[in-house]
Amino acid sequence: MSQTPHSTLHAELEAALRETQADWQRRLSAIQADRRRQRGPLDPDFAEQAVERENDATLDALDARGRQELEAVEAALGRLAAGSYGRCVQCEEAIDPERLRARPTSSRCIACASAQANSTRA
């Protein structure tokens, strides 16, 4: 059975999504290891401890952002498995393949994504 351009694109993007998923899982594991101080205890110097604790806020922000990204990747993989990948979750029109190549986690077409962005600014 030969692949259609549509299925070839989906296979290409699925591979990219799985690679991104694995990358985020590695990053999040490293962040969690840093947060649990698995690479060593706090420095005995109180001034150095203050710096290390300030870094905790940065690690928390990176963790939150990473979890959002991972969630978007997993949602896209779920749409692929369900057969709805490449269709806008709002209007159900096809999402431009170039948009999917640029941002494989896209769940909305440009028109719906723009409308949503404009409504959140208002």
MARMARKOL-166300 format. One record per residue (C-alpha): x, y, z. Coordinates in steps of 0.1 Angstrom, whole numbers, plus 5000, padded with zeros to 4 digits. Example, Ala and Ser with C-alpha at 12.3 -4.5 7.8 and 13.67 -1.06 7.14 Angstrom:
% MARMARKOL-166300
512349555078
513749895071
% end
This chain:
% MARMARKOL-166300
500050005000
501550334990
501550645012
499550955003
501151295008
498751335037
499951015054
503551095046
503151435063
501551275093
504251015096
506951285094
505151495120
504551205143
508251125143
508951485152
506351485179
507751165195
511251315194
510051635211
508151425236
511251235246
513251555248
510751725271
510651415293
514451415296
514451795304
511651755330
513451465347
516651685349
514651975364
513051745389
516451605399
517751955404
514652045425
515151735447
518851825450
519851485437
523051635423
524151725458
522951915489
522852285493
526152465496
527152505533
527752875526
524553075534
525153325506
525553045481
522452875495
520453195488
521553195452
520652825449
517252885464
516653175440
517352935412
514452725425
511952985411
513552955377
513452575379
509752595388
508952825359
510952595335
509152295349
505652455344
506552555308
507952215300
504852045313
502652275291
504752185261
504751815269
500951825273
500551995239
502751725223
500751445240
497451605229
498751615193
499851255195
496351175208
494751355178
496951155155
495850825171
492250935169
492551035133
491651405139
495151545136
495451825111
491851935116
491052255136
489452165170
487252465167
485952485131
487052135119
488652275087
492052145077
495052305092
497552425066
500352165063
502952445065
501552555099
501752195111
505352165099
506252485117
504252395148
503252025149
501252075181
498852325164
495252235172
493652535155
493852675120
495353025116
491953195115
490653035147
494053075165
494053445155
490453495167
491253335200
494353545205
492353865197
489553765221
492053715250
493554055244
490254235246
% end
